[in-house]
Amino acid sequence: MSNDQLKMPKGFILAGVAAGIARKKGKLDVGVIYAEQPCAAAAMFTTNRVKAAPVLLSQRHISKGKIQAVVVNSGNANACTGKEGINTAWESAKLVAAGLQVKPEQVIVASTGVIGVPLPFAKLKNGILRAIAKIQRPTTNDQPLTAFSQSIMTTDTVPKIVSASFNSNGKKVSITGIAKGSGMIHPNMATMLVFIMTDAAVEKDFLQTALKNGVEPSFNMLTVDGDTSTNDMVMVLASGQAGNKTITAQSRESKIFSQKLSQVCRELTIMIARDGEGATKLVEIMVNGARNFAAAKQVAMAVAKSSLVKTAIFGNDPNWGRVIAAIGYSGENVDPGRVDIAIAAGNRKILMCRNGIDPGFSEVQAKKLLHGKELKLLINLKQGPASATVYTCDFTHGYIDINASYRT
């Protein structure tokens, strides 16, 4: 969590309700975000060629101009559902628009859950109407951030919410992000559902640039299982209600806004990696000494995606041979005789491989270190000045249990 207290940026109202779409009885599964004024908006979407109906619709809507509402459901992806799926997405946008008195083209639609099953529109409609009623008549007992975050969860075990703030022209600006992600997590983009709100006034083109710059070192450096979903998106809405002068690429405040947005993205990324399906450990794969960033990322991703590496970490097995094997098949021209590999936890570090061979480390001490819940796998290629960090988790029996029966 960010050092800033979690708070709702000005100009946004959220709601989350249970509509019976998710399999678990009583689970919140429909969420709505309402912006009191049309917002500058930016987004990045999955690069999977199989795109869900809500992704296709939202891509069109965000390209047309400002956005004023978001509707999202969990429990059903509305993916690979043909014309019926497209119609369901469009009808949900129209329903939200009518209830909140905005244009249908100003509504972003998102879904997450099982692929290939028609989304039951009657249940979705009921959920949307109840969420709109909560937005129109909020009470002091409402906890909208928590309710919305729970409504977008599938196999997540905890809500993921991060806030940050800064001053712009004497005005306090807030940024709050809410993420859903636990499995089917891998770049590019966005490998999960992420909704970021800010009350800053931000020019649209700069907002898109700032989002892309925030996504590349965070969500695009994250992998849980190497699978990219059909429904992924990350978006940011800027309400302008903070009253600051509009931030553009040329503004003095552009740097601090970008830094804070990137901070929110990075902290959400770490939350997703820590909450990977069945995960018991957060793992950072840190590659140094690469020729360039692309090479460092490719090596780090190869190691992070390796089922053998991830299961070894789960079993507290300091099997660095699996790591160097992944480095070798990464596709990068690496000299194995120069590679160093170490593990670290807290302020402790053990070198397991020096210049491609065992330096004589204590396997007992290494196993003890691997019992930690937050680990770093440090790789030095000694071939250049570049580095990259990829976030991942271990691979456990729990992951298999969750995904062996996900649809049934």
ROLUMFI-303880 format. One record per residue: residue in three letters; z, x, y of N, C-alpha, C in turn. Coordinates in pm, whole numbers, plus 32768, in hexadecimal, padded with zeros to 4 digits. Layout:
AlaZXYZXYZXY...
//
This chain:
Met800080547F8880008000800080008057807DSer7FBB802B80E27FB88074816080428075819FAsn805C80D781F680DB80DB823D80EA8064829AAsp807B802B82C680827FB4831A80AC7F3D82C7Gln80FC7EE4830381237E6C82BC80A87E1582A4Leu80A97DD08231803B7D768214803D7D048278Lys7FCA7CE982B47FC57C7D83157F387C44831BMet7F317BCC834F7EB07B8A835D7E747BAB83E6Pro7DFF7BE783EA7DBE7BFC846B7DA87B7784B3Lys7DA67B7C85357D977B0285847D0F7AC1856BGly7D127A3B85667C9579F1855A7C6F79C984CEPhe7CC679E4846A7CA679C283DF7D12796A83A2Ile7CE7790A83517D4378B783037D1378B98272Leu7D6F78CE82147D4D78D981877D95786F8135Ala7D5C785280C27D9D77F880637D7078197FD6Gly7DC777FE7F757DA5780D7EE87DE4779C7E99Val7D9777607E3D7DC776EE7DF17D9D76FC7D5EAla7DDA76AC7D087DB676A37C7B7D5A762C7C67Ala7CE476467C2F7C8275DB7C1B7C5F75C47B88Gly7C9B76147B2F7C8176027AA07C0476477A6FIle7BCB76A27ABF7B5576EE7A927B7F775E7A36Ala7BE977A57A597C1C78117A057C5A77D87986Arg7C5A782A791B7C8E77FB789B7D2677E578A0Lys7D6D783978E97DFE782E78EE7E2877B77944Lys7E73775D790A7E9B76E4794F7EF0770579CAGly7ECC76C67A397F1876D67AB47EF677517B04Lys7E9A77A87AD37E7678207B1D7E2677FC7B9ALeu7E4878397C0A7DF878277C847D6D78627C6BAsp7D0578127C867C7F78407C647C13781B7CC9Val7C3877E07D3A7BD977C77DA77C1B77F27E29Gly7BD678487E747C0A78787EF37BA578627F63Val7BD7784A7FDB7B82783880517BBA788A80C4Ile7B6078CF81097B81791281877B3978C781F6Tyr7B8178A4825F7B45786182D27B5D78B6834EAla7AF278D483967AFC791B84167AED78B58486Glu7B4878B884E37B487854854D7ACE786085A9Gln7A9178D685AC7A1678EC85F679B37936859BPro7930792385AE78CF7970855F78E77A06856CCys78DC7A4C84FF78FF7ADA84F978857B3384E4Ala78897BA78522782E7C1184F878507C338469Ala77EC7C48841778067C5C838877B07CCC8351Ala77E87D1382EF779F7D7C82A877C47D728215Ala776A7D9A81BE77877D90812F77337DF280DFMet77637E11806977187E5D800677277E137F81Phe76BC7E117F3376B87DC17EBA76957E157E40Thr76AD7DDC7DCA768C7E217D4E75FA7E4D7D4CThr75E27EBE7D0B75597EED7CF875257EC97C6DAsn75757E837C2075467E507B9F74CD7DF77BB6Arg74627E097B6973EA7DB87B7B74037D277B52Val74687D107B0074927C887ADF74FF7C617B43Lys74DA7C0C7BA275367BE57C0D755A7B527BFEAla75DA7B357C0F760A7AAC7C0675D87A587C7AAla75D579D57C6675A579787CCD75EF79897D52Pro767579977D5376B979A77DD476937A277E1DVal76737A927DD376477B0E7E1375C17AF97E58Leu75647ABB7E1374E07AA27E4C74E97A4C7EC9Leu753E79E57EC4754F798D7F38759379D77FACSer75FB7A217F8D76467A667FF775F47AD38038Gln759D7B177FEC75467B7B802874ED7B3B8093Arg74BA7AC5807674667A8080D974B87A568152His752E7A20813B757F79ED81AA75AB7A5C8209Ile75D77ACD81D2760B7B368229759B7B798277Ser751F7B6F824674AE7BAA828E74837B548305Lys74B07AD7830774827A7A836F74D67A7F83EEGly754F7AB483E7759F7AB7846276347AB48445Lys767E7A6F849977107A6F849077417A16841EIle77BA7A3783ED77F979F0837E787D79B483ADGln789C793B837A791778FB83A6797078CE8331Ala794278D882B7799678AD8247796B78F481C7Val79C978FC816A79B1793480E679EE78D68080Val79A778BB801479DF78717FA479CC78C37F26Val7A3578D07ED77A2E79227E5E7A7A78DB7DEEAsn7A4678E97D757A8E78B47D017A9C79207C98Ser7B0379187C477B13796F7BD47B0B791B7B55Gly7AF7795E7AE47AEF79187A657A6178FE7A37Asn7A0079067A91797478EE7A70791E79387AD4Ala78C1798D7AA0787079E37AF777FA799C7B35Asn77D479267B02775978E27B2C76E579467B2DAla76DC79927AC1767079F57AB0761E79D17A34Cys759B79E67A3D753F79C379CF7548792E79AFThr754B78DD7A187558784C7A0974E078027A43Gly7474784A7A6373F7780D7A8B73FE77BF7B0DLys73A4775B7B18739E770A7B92741E76BD7BAAGlu745F76957B3E74DE764D7B4D754576A37B94Gly754877247B7475A6777E7BB4758A77907C48Ile750A779F7C6B74E577AA7CF8750D772B7D43Asn74F376B97D087516763A7D4775AC762D7D58Thr75F976587CF3768C76517CFE76BE76A87D70Ala768777207D7D76B1777A7DE97690773B7E71Trp761877057E7F75EE76C97EFD7641764D7F1DGlu765B75F97EBA76AB75817ED1773A75A47EF8Ser776F760F7EC177F776387EE877F976687F79Ala778F76AF7FA4778576D9802F777D7660808BLys772D75FB80657721758380B777A5753780BDLeu77EE7534804F786F74EE804B78D4753080A9Val78DA75B480A6793375FD8100790875E78191Ala788775EF81A9785275DE823178767555826AAla786774ED8218788674668247791B74578263Gly796D748F820D79FE7481821E7A3574CF8293Leu79F8754182B17A2A7596831D79D37590839AGln796D753C839779157526840978D175A88436Val789575EB83D37844766183EF77BC764B83ADLys776076A883C176DD769D838376E176D382F4Pro769776968296769676CB820D766B775D8206Glu76117785826075E278118262764D78718293Gln76BB783B82C8772A788F82F67797789C828CVal777A7873821377DB787881A577B078DF813DIle780A793B811C77F6799A80B07832795D8031Val77E879677FC3781479327F43782679A47EE0Ala789479A37E9678AF7A0A7E3378ED79CB7DB7Ser78D17A067D44790A79D87CC679297A507C6EThr798A7A407C1279AA7AA97BB479E17A6B7B35Gly79BB7AA47AC479E97A6E7A4579807A7C79D9Val797C7A1C798079237A21790C78927A0C7936Ile78387A5F790177A87A58791D776479FA78BAGly770279AE78EB76AE795F789376E178D47873Val774B78AA78B57784782478A1777877D67923Pro7741775C79217735770E799D77BD76FB79E1Leu77BD770A7A63783676F67AB3784C765F7AC5Pro78BE76297A9878D575987AA278E8756D7B34Phe787F75307B6C788175137BFB78EB74AC7C21Ala7907744E7BC9796C73E97BE979F4742A7C02Lys7A18748B7BAF7A9774D27BC17A9275287C3FLeu7A1F756C7C537A1075BF7CCB7A1B756A7D48Lys79DA74F87D4A79DE749F7DBD7A6D74747DDCAsn7AB5744C7D757B4074237D887B9374957DC4Gly7B7E750E7D907BC775827DC47BA4759F7E54Ile7B2275987E757AF875B37EFF7B36754E7F5FLeu7B3374CF7F3C7B6B74687F947C01747B7FA8Arg7C4774A27F3F7CD874B87F4C7CF575367F9EAla7CA3759E7F8F7CB676177FDF7C9B75FC8072Ile7C3475AE808E7C15758A81197C88753A8155Ala7CC374E181077D34749281387DA974ED815DLys7DC07556810E7E2A75B5812E7E0C760181AFIle7D8D762481C27D66766B823C7D77761282B6Gln7D55759382A87D5E753683187DEE750F8339Arg7E46751682D47ED174EF82E97F2F755782AEPro7F2C75D282E37F84763A82AE8016761A82C8Thr806E7643826D80FE762E827D814476B48284Thr81C176B182AE820F772C82B9822F77678230Asn8221771681C7823D7747814081C5778E8102Asp81517782814180D877C0810980E27859810BGln80B0789980A380A0792A809F800C79468084Pro7FBA793780EC7F28793680D77EF079B880A1Leu7F237A2B80CB7EF07AA980987F057AB38001Thr7F7D7A947FD57F9C7A9B7F477F4D7A347EF8Ala7F4779B97F2B7F00794E7EE47E6C796F7ED5Phe7E2D799D7F417DA079BF7F387D8A7A327ED8Ser7DDF7A997EE17DCC7B0D7E897DDC7AE67DF7Gln7E357A8A7DD97E467A5D7D4F7DD17A077D21Ser7D9379C17D7E7D2579677D597CA979B37D2DIle7C9B7A327D527C237A7E7D2F7C3A7ADA7CB7Met7CB27ADC7C807CD37B347C117C9D7AFD7B8CThr7C737B597B357C507B337AAA7CB07B7C7A4DThr7C8B7BF67A227CE77C4279CD7D457C9B7A1EAsp7D407C937AA07D9F7CDC7AF57E2E7CB57ACFThr7E877D157AD87F147CF67ABE7F657CEA7B3EVal7F307D1C7BAD7F767D157C2D7F137CF87C9DPro7F3D7CB07D067EE77CA07D7C7ED47D277DC1Lys7E647D347E067E447DB27E4A7E267D947EDDIle7E857DB57F337E797D987FC27EA47E148010Val7E577E3A80747E777EAF80C77E5D7E8C8159Ser7EB67EB981B17EA37EA682417EAC7F2B828AAla7E677F3482FB7E707FA683557E5E7F7383E3Ser7E8B7FC084447E7E7F9484D07E6F800C852CPhe7E3D7FF285A47E2F8059860B7E1F80148692Asn7E25806286FB7E15802D87827D88804A87B5Ser7D4B7FE687F27CC57FF4882B7CC67FB988B7Asn7CB4800E891C7CB67FE089A87D367F9589C7Gly7DA77FC389907E267F8389AB7E407F078957Lys7DE67EE588FD7DF67E7188A77E117E9F8818Lys7E737E5C87D67E8F7E7E874B7E277E3D86F1Val7DEA7E8E869C7D837E5F86407DB87E6B85B2Ser7DA07E0585617DCC7E0684D67D547DFD8478Ile7D617E3F84087CFD7E38839C7D487E1B831BThr7D227DB482D37D617D9382537CF57D7D81EAGly7D087DBD81777CA97DB081097CED7D75808EIle7CA47D2080487CD37CE37FCC7C6B7D007F61Ala7C977D357EF07C387D5C7E877C5B7D1C7E03Lys7BF27D087DB47BFE7CE07D297BB37D467CD6Gly7BF27D807C727BAD7DDF7C1D7C0A7E1A7BB7Ser7BDE7E1E7B397C2F7E587ACF7BD57E907A61Gly7B6D7E457A3D7B0C7E7279DA7A7F7E5C7A0DMet7A1C7E8B79C179907E8979EA79837ECB7A74Ile79BD7F427A7D79C87F887AFD797B800B7AF6His791080137B4678C1808D7B4F785C807E7BC1Pro784180E87C0F77DB80E07C79775280C77C3CAsn76EF80A17C9076FC80887D1E76DF7FF57D35Met76ED7FAF7D8C77547F8E7DE4776C7EFC7DCFAla77DC7EC57DCB78577F007DF878BF7F0B7D8AThr78987EE77D1178EE7EF47C9B796A7E9C7C9AMet79717E387CEE79E37DDE7CF379CA7D777D61Leu7A2A7D217D7C7A247CCB7DF37A897CFE7E57Val7A5C7D177ED17AB47D467F3C7A947CF97FBBPhe7AFA7CC17FF87AEB7C7680757B447CB780DDIle7B057CEF81457B4F7D3481AF7B3E7CE58230Met7BAD7CD082757BAC7C8882F47BE77CE18360Thr7BAD7CDB83D57BE47D2084497BD87CC784C3Asp7C3B7CCF851C7C327C8285987BF27CD48608Ala7BBE7D4A85E67B767D9B86497AF07D5C866BAla7AC67D7086E67A3C7D50870B79E87DCA86E8Val79867DB7868F79357E26865D78A27DFD865AGlu784C7E53868A77BD7E398687778B7E3D85F7Lys77357DE085D1770E7DCB854676D27E478505Asp76767E8A854776357EFE850A769A7F6E84F0Phe76F47F828550775A7FE9853C77BA7FC184CCLeu77D87F4084C278317F0F845977F57F2F83CFGln77727F1B83C177307F39834277367FCF8325Thr77208021838B772880B2837977B480DE8352Ala781880A7839878A380CA837C78CA80A082EFLeu789B802B82C378BA7FFD823C787C805B81D5Lys77FD807C81E777B980D681887801815C8181Asn7829819081F5786F821181F878F8820881B8Gly7935819281BD79B6817F817B79AA816B80E6Val793D812F80BB7927810F802E7903818C7FDDGlu78B181E48017787E82557FCA78EC82AE7F8FPro795482D47FDC79BB832A7FA17A2B82DD7F5BSer7A2082597F547A8C820A7F187A5881B87EA2Phe7A2381407EBC79F580EA7E50798381277DFFAsn793081767E4278C281B77DFA78ED82377DB3Met796F82567DB879A782C77D6E7A0F82937D0BLeu79FA821C7CD97A5981D87C817A1381AD7C02Thr7A4F81C97B917A1B81957B127A9081797AB5Val7A9181047A797AF380E37A137AB480EE7989Asp7A3C80B3797A79FF80AE78F5796980CA78F4Gly793080EC796878A2810E796B78458097796EAsp787B801D797E78297FA4798278257F6C7A0FThr77AB7F547A4277997F187AC6777E7E847AB5Ser77C87E317AFC77C07DA07AEB77457D647B2FThr772F7CE47B1176C37C967B4C76ED7C537BCEAsn776C7C587BEF77A47C067C5C77E47C557CCDAsp77DC7CD97CC9782D7D2B7D2378027D237DB5Met78647D207E0B78497D297E9B78C57D5A7EE3Val78AE7D9E7F5279187DBE7FB178E57D958039Met79387D4F8084790B7D208107797B7D2C816CVal79547D3381EA79B47D398257798A7CD882C4Leu79EA7C8D82F579D57C2E83627A267C5A83DBAla79E97C5884507A2B7C8184CB7A317C0A852ASer7AA87BD685437AB77B5C85937AB27B748629Gly7AD77BEE86557ADA7C0A86E57B527BCF872DGln7BB07B9586E27C227B5087227C8C7BAD8758Ala7C827C2F873B7CE37C8D87737CD07C9F8809Gly7C597C7D883B7C3F7C8588CA7C157D0E88FAAsn7BF57D6888A07BC87DEE88C77B367DEB88F2Lys7B0E7E51893A7A817E62895D7A337E7D88DCThr79BE7E4088CE79707E4C885379577EDE882EIle79797F0087B279697F89878178DB7F9C874EThr789880018780781280258754781680B68720Ala77A580E486F2779E816E86C077BD81D2872FGln77A481AC87AC77BB8206881D784881FB8857Ser7896819B882A791B81858863797C81F5883EArg79D9820D88967A42826F887A7A9582458800Glu7AA381C187ED7AF6818D87817AAE818786FBSer7A2C81AB86F879E0819F867B7A1C81F7860DLys7A4C826C86327A8282C885CD7B018291858EIle7B5D825F85E07BDB822D85AA7BC481AE8559Phe7B66815885857B4780E085377B11810884AESer7AB4816684AB7A7B8193842C7AE681D083D2Gln7B3F821E840D7BAA825C83BF7C0581F38380Lys7C2B818E83CE7C858127839B7C4080D08332Leu7BC080B183477B76806582E37B6B80B58262Ser7B508136826D7B47818C81F77BCE819681B1Gln7C39819781FF7CC0819C81C57CDB8120816FVal7CB580AC81A47CC8803081587C76803580D7Cys7BF8806180E07BA2806A806A7BDD80C98002Arg7C0E813B802F7C43819E7FD07CC1816A7F8BGlu7D1A81297FD67D9680F87F9A7D7A80877F38Leu7D1980337F577CF37FCB7EF87CB480097E7AThr7C6580727E8D7C2980B87E1C7C9480EC7DBCIle7CFB812A7DF37D6781607DA07DB080EF7D58Met7DC4807E7D9C7E05800B7D5C7DB37FD97CE5Ile7D2F7FD57CF57CD87FA57C897CDC80067C14Ala7CD480887C307CD980EB7BC47D5E80E47B7AArg7DCB80D67BC47E4F80CE7B867E5D80517B2FAsp7E167FE67B567E1F7F667B0E7DA97F527AB0Gly7D657FBE7A897CF77FB27A2A7D247F6B79ACGlu7CCA7F23796F7CED7ED278FA7D327F26788EGly7DAE7F0178707DFC7F47780B7E317FCE7835Ala7E187FF778B07E39808078DC7ECE809878E3Thr7EF4811478C37F7F814078D47F8B81B27938Lys7F1781EC79617F1A826079B97EA9825B7A1FLeu7ECA827F7A9A7E6682957B037E3C83277AFBVal7DB8833E7AF87D8483C77AE87D2183E67B57Glu7D3384577B9A7CD384897BFC7C8B85017BC0Ile7C0784F77BB97BB585687B8A7B8385B27C05Met7BB486297C1C7B9486757C967B4086EF7C70Val7AC186ED7C9C7A65875B7C7F7A5187AE7CFEAsn7A6888307CF47A51888E7D6179EA88F67D35Gly79B989417D98795F89B07D7978D489877D4EAla78A9890F7D75782288E27D5277BE890C7DBEArg773D890A7D9B76D689327DFB76CD88D07E6FAsn76DE884F7E5276DB87E97EBA772A87707E8BPhe773B870E7EE3778D869A7EC27753864C7E4CAla76CF863C7E4A769085F07DDE76AE862F7D56Ala76AB86B47D5076C986F87CD3775B86E67CACAla77B486F17D0E784386DF7CF3785F86527CC0Lys782085EE7CFF783485637CD677FF854C7C49Gln778B85847C2A774F856F7BA777A785A77B38Val77DF861C7B4F783986587AED78B986057AE0Ala78F285DF7B52796F85927B4F795C850C7B08Met78EB84CA7B2378CE84497AE378BA84587A4DAla787884C47A22786384DB799378E984E7794CVal7946852E798879CA853F794D7A1884BB7950Ala7A11847579C17A5C83F979D27A2B838C7974Lys79AA838C79517971832678F9798383467865Ser79AB83C0784679B583E977BA7A26839E7772Ser7A028350770F7A68830976C07AC4836D7679Leu7A8D83DF76507ADF8442760C7B458480766BVal7B1D849E76E67B7B84D277487BE7846A7766Lys7BBD83EE777B7C1B838577A37C7E83627733Thr7C51836576B67CAD834C76487D0C83C27633Ala7CDC843B764B7D3484AF76417DA484A876A9Ile7D81847C77217DE7846E778A7E4C84047763Phe7E1C839677297E77832D76FB7ED683647690Gly7EA283B776367EF483ED75CA7F41846B75EEAsn7F3F849276707F868509769E7F5885877655Asp7ED5858B763A7E9A85FA75F07E5086577651Pro7E8086D276657E3F872E76C47DC0876B768AAsn7D63871576647CE7873F76217C7D875C768ATrp7C8687D376C57C2A87F777317B9B880A76FEGly7B8A881976797B05882576407AB187A9765BArg7AF18734765C7AA886B9767B7A7986B9770DVal7AC986F477647AA686FB77F17A2E87567807Ile7A3387CE77CD79C5882B77E4794587FB77A0Ala795387AF773378DD877576F4789B87107750Ala78ED86BC779378B7865A77F2787586A07868Ile78B1870C78967874875C790277EB878D78D5Gly77E287B97859776787F1782476F6878E7817Tyr7717870E77FB76AB86AA77EF769A8656786ESer76DA867F78DA76D386337958764886337995Gly75F58694796E757086A179A9756A870B7A15Glu75DE87417A3B75E187AC7A9F75D488347A5AAsn759388917A9F757F89177A6A75FF89697A82Val765C895C7A2676DF899B7A3476E98A1379D8Asp77278A7E7A0977428AF479B777CA8AE17974Pro77CF8AC578F178508AAB78B078AE8B2278B2Gly78788B9978C178CB8C1178C579168C247947Arg79048BC779A6794A8BD27A2679A78B5C7A3FVal79AE8AFE79E279F68A8079F97A8B8A9079E1Asp7ADA8A5F7A417B6C8A527A317B8F89BE7A28Ile7BF1899D79D17C1E891479C27CB8891479BFAla7CF388C07A127D8588B77A167DAF88257A20Ile7E2A880979F97E6687867A107EDB87987A6FAla7EF487307AC07F6187377B207FA486AF7B2CAla802586B27B42807386387B5D80E4865F7BBBGly80EB861B7C2D814D86417C91813286CD7CC1Asn819887247CBD818487AF7CE98173880F7C73Arg815B87D87BFC8148882C7B8680B588317B60Lys808B88A77B317FFE88BC7B0D7FF7891A7A96Ile7F9F88FA7A377F8B895079C37EF6896B79B3Leu7ED189EB79AF7E478A14799B7E2A8A167906Met7DCD89C178D97DAD89B6784A7D328A067823Cys7CDD8A2478867C618A6C786C7C438AC778E2Arg7C2C8B4878C87C068BA679317B858BEA7908Asn7B218BDC795E7A9E8C1779427A698BEE78B8Gly7A7D8B6E78987A438B36781F7A8E8B4E779FIle7B058B9077A47B518BA8772A7BE68B887741Asp7C2F8B7A76D47CBF8B5D76D87D0B8BD7770DPro7D568BC8777A7DA08C3A77B27E268C51776EGly7E468BFB770A7EC68C0876C67F338BB17702Phe7F128B3477237F748ADA77617FD08A9E76F6Ser80438A68772280A28A2776C98077899776B1Glu804F89787637802588EF7618809B888F7622Val811288BE7602818A8869760C81A1883F769CGln8199889F76F881AD88807785813D882877BBAla80C38840778C805287EF77B98062875E778CLys808F874A771180A586C176DF8110867A7732Lys817986C2775781E1868777AB81A7865C7832Leu815386B3786A8117869478ED80BE861978E4Leu8077860B7875801B859B7863806385157854His80E48515783E813084987836813E845478BEGly811B849A79288126846179AF80CB83E979C3Lys80F083927A1F80A283197A3B803583317AA3Glu803B83A17AEB7FD483C67B4B7FAF84577B34Leu7F34846E7B0A7F0884F37AE27E8E851E7B31Lys7E7D85A27B3D7E0485DA7B777DC6863A7B12Leu7D45862C7AFC7CF986887AA97CA686DD7B08Leu7CC7875E7B107C8C87B87B727C23880F7B2FIle7BA9880B7B637B3988557B2B7AFC88AD7B97Asn7AEF892C7B7D7AB089897BDC7A3589C57B98Leu79BF89A77BCF794189D97B97791E8A647BC8Lys79578A8D7C3979408B127C7578AD8B2F7C8EGln78668ACB7CC377D78ADC7CDC77AE8AB97D6BGly780E8A907DBD77EB8A697E4578628A317E91Pro784A89F97F0A78B789CF7F6278DE893C7F58Ala789588EC7F0A78A6885B7F10790D88287EABSer794287B07ECC79A687727E76799486DB7E74Ala79D286997E1279CF86077E097A4585DB7DB4Thr7A7985637DD47AE985297D887AC184A07D56Val7AD0848A7CD57AB484097C967B3783CF7C63Tyr7B49834D7C777BC383097C4C7BA882BC7BCBThr7C0282C97B697BF282837AEC7C7B826D7AADCys7C7C82497A2C7CF9823079E57CE582577953Asp7D50824D79047D42826B78767D0381F5782CPhe7CDF820D77AF7C9C81A8775D7CF8818A76E7Thr7D27810E76DE7D9380EC76827D6C807C7622His7DC7806275C27DB57FEF75697DAB7F6E75BAGly7DF37F69762A7DF57EF0767D7D6B7ECC76B1Tyr7D1B7F3076D37C937F1377047C427ECC7698Ile7C4D7EFB761D7C047EBD75AF7C377E2E7597Asp7CBA7E1D75997CF27D9775837CC27D3375EAIle7CBD7D5E76697C927D0476D67BFF7CDF76C6Asn7BAB7D4076A97B1B7D2876AB7AE27CF97625Ala7B2D7D0575BA7AFE7CD575397AFD7C3C7534Ser7B4B7BFC758D7B537B6B758B7B457B2E7616Tyr7B007B7676707AF77B4B76FC7AB67AC2770BArg7A4D7AA976BB7A047A2A76C97A4579B8767BThr7A8B79D876107AC1797275B87B58796275C6
//
